[in-house]
């Protein structure tokens, strides 16, 4: 009856691997969402507003 203990350790390792994979997937998903949001924001803001903002920042 020593095998169940080894199996439980294996199950714990697989759970940890699944959790790390899920965590990585979650981070990648968040980064992709951020990229899309930034692209949409850049498309929404007209380029003239960005130019005026950069000019005011460089020359207060």
N, C-alpha and C positions, 0 to 999 in steps of 0.2 A: 504493500500500500504506500510505496514511496513515489510512484508515478504521478498521482494527482497533484502533489506539491510542485513537481516540475512543470506540469501542465498549467497550473495557476500562474507560475512565473512567466511562462510563455504567453499566456493570455494578457498578463500585465504589460509585457513588452509590446505586444501587438496593439494594445489599447494606447500605449504611449506613442507608438508610431502613428496610429490613426489620428491622435490628438495633434501631434506636430504637423502632420500633413494638412489637417483641417485648419490649423492656425496659419500655416503658410498660404493656403488657398484663400483664407479670409483676408490676409494682408495684401495679397496680389489683387483680390477683388476690390479692396478699398483703394488701392493705388490706381487701378483702372477707372474706378468711379471718379476719383479726384481728377485724373487726366481728362475725362470726358467733361466734367463740370468746368474745368479751366478752359477747355476749348470752346464750350458753349458761351462762357462769359466773355472770352476774347471776341467771339463772333457777335455777341450782343452789343458790346461797347464799340461805338464807332471809332475808327482809327484817329480821327481828329481829336477826340477827347483824350486818347492815350498820348498823342503828341503834345497837347497843351499840358497834360499832367507832367510829362517828362520835362518839358521846358520849365514849368514852375518849380519842379524839384531841383533842376540843375541851376536855375537862376531865380533864387527867391526874391 
